[in-house]
Amino acid sequence: MEVKEIREQIIKAGLRLVSEGLVARSWGNISIRVDEQNMLITPSGRTYENLKPEEIVLMNYHTLQYEGKIKPSSEYHLHAEVYKQRKEINAVIHTHQMNATTVAAARREVPPIIDDMVQIIGPTVRVSKYTLAGTAKFAKNAAKALKGRQAALLANHGAVCIGKNLEEAFAASEVLEKACKAFIEAEFLGGAKSISKFSAAIMHQVYLKKYSKLDKKNR
């Protein structure tokens, strides 16, 4: 995919996040891996409604140097760390979606309570250790919480969702919000009842090895 197409794809994803209530104004950020050195990432302080393709920043995720005068999102460390540690991941979405942020504020790990959560995200949703946002330490803590997962909660901050492409990362953010909402509301009914860890692990592996590849086979 050409760089211009990737920029346009990021803008469309940002508008979709806004329309679905997963971000507001300039909060949250999106990136896509371009190659083994570079990523395209949303700029700092720009609203998705007014964002232009040429304002999406091309950045080397190893050296953290970027092209042009427009500054990348303040969370560039987070995106860069994911691409360095997870070679299979090509898209990162960081949000402040309401239900996920609520659970992150409580610093509660989400157990395996919904089938599509464990299939798409993993057996649990971990919470990263609290650190100041935008720092290298914040990024490393998030990457640790993401190990073996497609999403993680960022303590007292928000969430990060990842995927082999932008659509997969977006699906993770939607399922994460659903799971967190169910988790919160189940607390008022005596607490959510977990799927067994064995079943959750099996479902996630089946999804990764089979269903996540069907988008290519069914075309």
Secondary structure, DSSP 4 states (H G I P E B T S, - for coil): --HHHHHHHHHHHHHHHHHTTS--TT-SEEEEE-SSSEEEEPBTT--GGG--GGGSEEEETTT--BSSSSPBPTTHHHHHHHHHH-TT--EEEEE--HHHHHHHHHT-PBPS-SHHHHHHT-S-B-EEPP--TTSHHHHHHHHHHTTT-SEEEETTTEEEEEESSHHHHHHHHHHHHHHHHHHHHHHTTT-PPPPPHHHHHHHHHHHHHTGGGHHHHT-
